[in-house]
């Protein structure tokens, strides 16, 4: 970082007791720094985009001769999300059209993430390749959000045709698409949303773990928005396939007003199967499990898809990275009901028990027979 500058959105305030508040509630992020000697306040005031780090450290040392390590104070502040590089230029890998298209993305990322200017976050999205499996209520919203955000390559997979009953919540389709394959209609719509990315589609049903292995090969992440065959079973496949491929996956959905999302990576956190076992052990024996029915409105489907997309963006870029190894969510008819499912890994679990690379049999099958919802 050549010319450190405190971001305008995070300009600091100093209280009478010397405590510094940087950031603000309006942006959802803030920090307070105890600064009885005034070292940090001086450094922040010097970070106006006109001085190098070395110059700032020299001036800080002159202002506070008692300071043992001025360079360390400067480097710690530069490493935070509150400071940017006034000399940074947008990367050449982004065209003028892309700089304009993603300017609001950059404004968001520069506030919430570290880095010289946050355009590097957009570059990470541009280079990312994602599979969206399932293009219903959750998947259609997730695919739209990923395309709008600028994920460079999106592969859309779904076996179904568009039905009139889908149109109350599935954002990629209109009345003219009824009877058309969802994958085909979704690809056409997403290409219209963003012609600067690559969108492909495949009308197919994933019927085995081996097929899922093949589908995700070469991709960076999986958005699992399908619930067939057997909603739990396909998540088990994803848990194992993504662990073997060393890529993260995000699963989301809704049950009536309850909207949930789970994020899983091969490097950290509890895996999906261990979470399920932990919840099963927590329940009182004989407790019925209601997985919901077809009841859904546009808002619950939309939120679930947006949660999935937001989590994937965080995993792909490292900015606003979501908690992994947990399932979290909200209840749309009970504002104080927040879902947070967390359990430790099972001893010896090949996915998360030792965090070692998993080896699983890829021939498991689950019957695709399932009542239509």
Helices and strands as residue ranges (DSSP letters): E 4-6, G 8-10, E 13-14, E 20-24, G 25-27, E 29-33, H 39-46, H 53-63, H 70-78, E 83-85, H 96-101, H 103-112, H 119-126, E 129-133, H 137-149, E 153-157, G 164-168, G 175-177, H 182-193, E 198-202, H 209-216, E 221-224, H 231-245, E 248-255, E 258-264, H 272-282, H 298-317, E 326-331, E 338-341
